[in-house]
Amino acid sequence: MGDLPGSFPVSVRVRTKHAEKTRVGLWGQSTMLKAVWDVTNGIRADLSQEVSRQVCE
């Protein structure tokens, strides 16, 4: 093997970089999903308040 002792093979380094990118991507996705979920729930809460207000009248 041409690797120096203690140095990672290139494939391992690339894989680690890819894993980090994937982790950040997943984190970003979950954050976006949470934001969308919060907005959706907010709208739903507003709508249900409107409906209950109309029903009470």
C-alpha positions as CSV (number, residue, x, y, z in Angstrom):
1,M,0.0,0.0,0.0
2,G,1.3,3.5,-0.8
3,D,-0.4,5.1,2.1
4,L,1.8,6.7,4.8
5,P,1.3,5.2,8.3
6,G,-1.4,7.0,10.1
7,S,-2.9,8.6,7.0
8,F,-6.4,7.7,5.9
9,P,-6.9,6.2,2.5
10,V,-8.5,8.6,0.1
11,S,-11.7,6.6,-0.1
12,V,-12.3,6.9,3.6
13,R,-11.7,10.6,3.5
14,V,-14.1,11.1,0.7
15,R,-16.7,8.9,2.4
16,T,-16.4,11.0,5.6
17,K,-16.8,14.2,3.6
18,H,-19.9,12.7,1.9
19,A,-21.3,11.6,5.3
20,E,-20.9,15.1,6.7
21,K,-22.6,16.6,3.7
22,T,-25.5,14.1,4.0
23,R,-25.8,14.9,7.7
24,V,-26.0,18.6,7.0
25,G,-28.5,17.9,4.2
26,L,-30.7,15.8,6.4
27,W,-30.5,18.4,9.2
28,G,-31.5,21.1,6.7
29,Q,-34.4,19.1,5.4
30,S,-35.7,18.3,8.9
31,T,-35.4,22.0,9.8
32,M,-37.4,23.0,6.7
33,L,-40.0,20.3,7.3
34,K,-40.4,21.5,10.9
35,A,-40.9,25.1,9.6
36,V,-43.5,24.0,7.1
37,W,-45.1,21.8,9.7
38,D,-45.3,24.7,12.2
39,V,-46.8,27.0,9.5
40,T,-49.3,24.3,8.5
41,N,-50.3,23.8,12.1
42,G,-50.5,27.5,12.7
43,I,-52.9,27.9,9.7
44,R,-54.9,24.9,10.8
45,A,-55.2,26.4,14.3
46,D,-56.3,29.7,12.9
47,L,-58.9,28.0,10.7
48,S,-60.3,25.9,13.5
49,Q,-60.6,29.0,15.6
50,E,-62.5,30.7,12.8
51,V,-64.8,27.7,12.3
52,S,-65.5,27.4,16.0
53,R,-66.2,31.2,16.1
54,Q,-68.7,30.9,13.2
55,V,-70.3,27.9,14.8
56,C,-70.8,29.8,18.1
57,E,-72.5,32.7,16.3
